[in-house]
């Protein structure tokens, strides 16, 4: 196969090969572990290596040599209308175990499929009917037409925004339903979205510069280098990511509604899905009804958590506590928010901090480390413990011990 190895083509080739290898590795990992998120990331990396291909192959001499010139002209490498939806599907499958690609998701792929039909039409007309350059008589690659690049960029930006919204709804819900929210905050998703944002910003900067200056082919190459670096980071970090969440929920990023916690119950030996609205900030109820409601539930909740030391369970969830109290998660969430003025995650961590301080006052730090005491109280990491302690007391564990004369 014709390939001219030069500085520009070789650099992109390195990223191309690495991206392709990681795409295959993620596909294998996704099939082996039955993780849809790995499979979606595999598709994203495949689309990414195809995206940089025209510039890599162009510097490798394909535009100047037949039949490679026709291949690069007639084969679509930049699937701009597919990249955005794939990013969105990846984020959903990573954050939500209940996400399944179904018929209702196909409409996201319609623009990409229509563009593929358009490219097939170009091939049929030029190669089979006219048997000459008709659509490509100007000698330019159609996938770099202004309208396609612009609409493709807008599509990516929209789905990037939808992914951010979904991540926000996820984080907003998790602090209400689990006591280990820090452990499943998915910093990788945040970093992944930052990488996508960097690509969008680079593309926008390139567009702004092109309005005032003529950008040479080599000048545009630097954008593709930046894209390749971001792709490589996503490939390596995405493959290494091992965080998983068990909390199933439903969220509509195109509405102002909060996410719904999904619960499963067995009815007549059949598994039934039920959505629970977890109220973040209920402004609809009256003060009188709130007072009666809080009075009824506050003592029950406090007694269950403290007397039975439920806070010592590292993976305690709102559903677990609701089952113990024989109520539903939505009512319990409202009771905690209204009665204690905090979300479920902060509520449980508060009692973990109180238990930690009691153990120190009893002198347990003389026989074991502070971290082991924190683990005994239900914390699952040093970082989570330090954040929770600072939030509950306004100071660090070391400073508090000095103030209490426990050092």
N, C-alpha and C positions, 0 to 999 in steps of 0.2 A: 504494500500500500504506500502511496506517495505521502511523504511527510518530511518537510524541510526543518531540521532541528536548528533553531536559532534561539536567541535569548527570550524573545517574547512568546514563541510557541512552546518552548520547553518548560518555562515557568508554569504556564497554564496547564500543560500536560501533566505535571507533577500533581497539581490539585485535582485534575480530572481523574487520574488513576486512583488517588486516595479517596475521593468522593465516591467513585464507583465501587471500590472495595468495601467501604463502610456501608454503602447502600445494600450490598449483597449480605454483609455480616448482620445488619439490622433485620433484613428480611428473614434470614436463617434464625436469628434470635426470636423474632416475632412469631414465626411458625412453631418453633420448638417450645416456647413458653406460652403460646397462645395469647400474646399481648398485641392488641390492635395498634397501640401507640407506636411500637417499634416498626410495625409494618407501614404505618403512615409516614413516619420519619424516613423510612427507606425510600418511599415514593418521592418525598420532598428532595432527598439527595439525588435521586435519579433525574428529576426535573432540573435540579441545579447544575449537574454536570452537563446536561444537554444545553442549558442556558449559556454556559461559557464556551460551548463548542464552536460556534461560528467564528469567534475571535481567535481561538486556538488554531482552528483549521485554516483560517484566513492567513495567519502569519506562517502557517506551515505550507503555504503555496497553493491551496485548493482553489482559490478564486482565479488563479492564473492557469490552471491545468484542467483539461477535460479528461475523463468524464466527471471529475471531482467538482468542477464548477457547477454542473447541473445538479449534482447531489446536494450541494450546500444551498443551491437556489430553491430546489423543489421539495426538499425534506424540511419539515418544521422542527426546529431545534428549541426555540423559545416558546414554551407553552404558558404564556403569561396569564391566561384565564383559568389555568388549573392550579398555579402556584398558590394563590390566595386561599381557595377552598381547602387545599391540602394542609396548609398551615393551620387553618381553623379546625379541621377534623383532627389533626394531631393534638392540638391543645385540649380539645374536648375528650378524646380517648385517653389522654394522660391523666386528666383531673377527675374524670367521671367514669367509674366502672360500668355504669348502666348505659353508656353511649354505645349505640350500635348503628352502623351505616345501613340505612334502609331506603325504601322508595322515596320517602319524603326529603331525602338529602340529594337526590339525583338532580334536582333543578339547579343546584349550585354548579353543576358541571355542564349545563346546557351551553353557556357562551363558549367554553373551550371546545365542545363537540361541534358547534356550528362553525367555529374557525377551522377546525380540521376538515370539515366538509368543503369549506371554501378553498382550502389548499388542494384537496383532491380534485375539485373542479378545475383549478389552474393546471394541474398535471394532465388531466383528461383533455382539456382544450388544446394546450400547447403540444403535447406529445402524441395524442391519438387523433385529434380532429384537424387542427391547423398544421401540425407537424413542423412548427416553427415557434420562435419566441413571440407570443401574442401578449399575454399578461406581463411577461418579463422583457418586453421589447426595449425597455429603457436600460436594461442591464443592471438592475438593482434588486436586492433581495427584498421580497415583499414583507417578510416578517419584521423589517425595520422601518416600515411605513409609519408616518407620524401618528395616524389615527390608531393603529394597533398598539404601538408603544405607549401612547397616552392612556387609552382605555385599559390596557393591561396594568399600568401603574396605578390607576384609580381603583381597579379591582383589588390589587394587592393591598392598597391602603385601607380600603373598606374592610376587608377580611382581617387585616392587622388590628383595626379598631374593634372589630367584633371579638377577636381573641383576647384583647385587653379587657373588654367588658366581661367576658366569660370568666377570666381569671379573677377579676374584682368580685364578681358574684360568688365565686368559689371561696375566696378568702373571707368574705363577709359571712357566709354561711358556716364555715368551719369553726370560727370562734364561738358560734352559738350552739354547736352540736357535739364538739369533742373537747377533751381536757388536754389534748396534746397537739394543739393547732400548730405550734412552732415546728413540730417534726414533719408536718405535711404541708408546709407553706409553699413547697416546690420552688425553691430559689432557682432551680434549673429552668422552669417556665419563664420566670422573670428574665433570666439571662438570655434565653432563647428569643424572647420578644425584643430584648435590647439589640440582639444581633440582627433581627429582621428590620428593626427601626434604623440601624446603621446603614443597611442596604438601601432602604427607602430614602434616607437623607442623602447618601452619596449620589443616587440617581437624580434627586431633585437638584442638588448642587450642579451636577453635570448639565441638567436642562437649563438652569439659570445662566450658567457660563455660555452655553451655546446660543443664547439670545443676543449676546454682545460680541462673542468671538467665534471664529470658525475653528472647530475642534478637529484636529487631524485624527486619522485612524489610530495612530500610536497614542494620542492623547486619551481616547476612549478606552484604550487597553488598561489604563490605570484603574478605571472604575471596575473592570472585570477582575482585576487583581484584588481589589478590595472586596468584591463579592466572593471571590474564591477563598480569601482568608476567613471571612465570616462563615462560609459554608464548611470549611475545615474545622473551625471551632465547634460549630453545631454538630458535625459528624462525631468528633471525638467525645465531646461532653455528653451528647445525646446517647451515645452507645454506652457510656459509663454510668448513666443515670440508673439508679436502682430503687428510687422512692416510689412507693405505690400507696394508693388510698383505697379504703374499703367503703367509704361513704358514698352512697348513690343519691343523686339529686337530679332535678329537672330545672333548667334555666332557659329563659328566652332573652337573648341579648338585645332583641329589637323592641323590648318593652321596658317600662320602668319598674316592673314587678320584681320582687326578690326571688331568689331560688327556692325551690320546694324540696324538702327532704323526702326521699322515697323510702317507704317502709314495706316490708313483705310479711304477709300473714297467711297462715294455712287455713283454708275454709273448705271443709268436705274433701280433705286430702289434695286440694288444689292450691297452688301458690298464687296469692292475689296481691297485686301491687297497689299501694295506697300512698297518696301524696300528702305530706304534712306541711302546712304553711308555718314556717318559723318566723314569728313576728320580731322584727328588728327594733321597731319603735312605734308602738301602738298609740296613736293620738285620738282614737275614736271613742274610747270608753270614758265614762264620767269618773270624777274623783271619788264619789260615794261607792260606786261599784268596784273601783280599784282598791279602796281601803278594805272593803269586805273580802275581796279576793285575796289580797296580800295577807290579811290576818289569818285567813283559812289555811294558806299554803306555806307561809314563810317558816313557821315553827316545824312543820312536817319535813320540809326539805332540809333544814338545818340539823334536825335530830337524826335523820337518815344518814347524812353525809358525815357528821361528827361522831355520833354514837357507834356507827358501824364502820367508821374509818374508810369510807368508800373512796376517799381522795388518794388512798395508798395504791389504788389500781392505776397503773400508768396509762392504760388505754381506756379509761372510763369515758363513756359517751353519754350524751343526753338521753338516748334511747335506753341505755342500761339503767340509769337513775329513774326514768319514767316507768320502766317495768317494775322496779322495786316498789315504787309508790303507787302502782296500779293506775296510772294515768297516761295521757298521750304526750309526746314530745312538744307539741305546739303549746299546750297549756302550761307545761313545766317551764318552757323557755320564757313565756310571758311572765310567769311567777318570779323567776330568777331576775329577769330584767327589771321588773317593777319593784319587787321586794328588796333586792340587794343592790340595785343600781349598777349592775355589771353583766357582761355576757357570761355564758356558761364556762368558757375557758378560763377567764379571769376569776370567776367564782371558785372553781375547784382549786386553782393555783393559790388563791388566797389562803385556803385552809391547809394546803400543803406547806405554805410558808409559816403559818401559825404552828403547825406540828413540828416543823424544823426548829423554830425558835424554842419551843418547849423542850425538845430533846437536848438542845445546847444548854439550857438552864439547868437541866438534870445532869450535865457533865458528860454526855455521850461522846463529845469531841475528844475526850481524853483517851478513848479506846478505839476510835475509828476516824476516818477522814471526813471532812465536811461533805465531800461529794457522795460518799457512801451513805451518809445520813440523809442527804437530799434524795438519793435514789430510794431509800426506805420510805420516804414520805410521798413517793409517787412520781417524782420528776424523772424524765427519761434522758436528759442531757444536761451538761454543765451550763451551756448557753441559755437554755430555757429556764433553768433554775435562777441564774443571775438576773435575767430580765424580769422574771416574776417577783423575785425578792425586791429588786429596785422599785418595781411598780407598786408593791404592797407597802413598803416601808419608806421609800424615798431615799434609800441609801444602800450601800453594798453590804454583803454579809460580814466582811472584815471590819468595816467601820462600825456596824451595829454591835459586833462583839466587843469592840473597844469601848463603846459607849456604855455597854452593860457590864463591863468589867469581867468579861469571860475569856480574855486573852491571857 
